[in-house]
């Protein structure tokens, strides 16, 4: 498994957690919006690895946007959910491509 695929799965899981109504907001607010800053850095790292490995970058780019706008109530929740879905789908596609047998 490529490192970018693993990073997409991890960031997608965290985004899914942050997208859970009430719970995600409590995590973000109780930690002083630090999770948004952490995820911004994490998405940038994932983007760099994805570009280096020539993988899809859509989820990481949306994750960067989500981290910047995630402090807005309701919009942040929706963006976290959409980003989680996109990252997990990107990771799955990359994982399937890694496992294909080429002749």
Steps between C-alpha positions, in 0.01 A plus 500: 500500500633842406550756774257740331226235511559442870499874570170535311341227711623659823399855406164376369432329832589810700287716271209259551540538877507880472189489280285330763241756616562637850792262571722646228415853604573422865839352410595802292376765743628328816850482351498865391470427128836317509357197315435725200862615496623142543279380214620785278858384544397134463317573172800691366727204580250261336484728195878501466520120521208461258665730246832320540336160446280634217176420684171690519524829687133605512440387857810670635421828325144495635644411842714815492191708416303323773770571758488869411119523510427237765453757775168612344209315668308256278713583194798343676302189586380457142849559361651247743248235393555564127878504545491174697301326227727631224821406683377150581390447139835632372683266737288205390561573131873532558504178703313312227742629235797388712357148521417457130698236319663629185594263220 
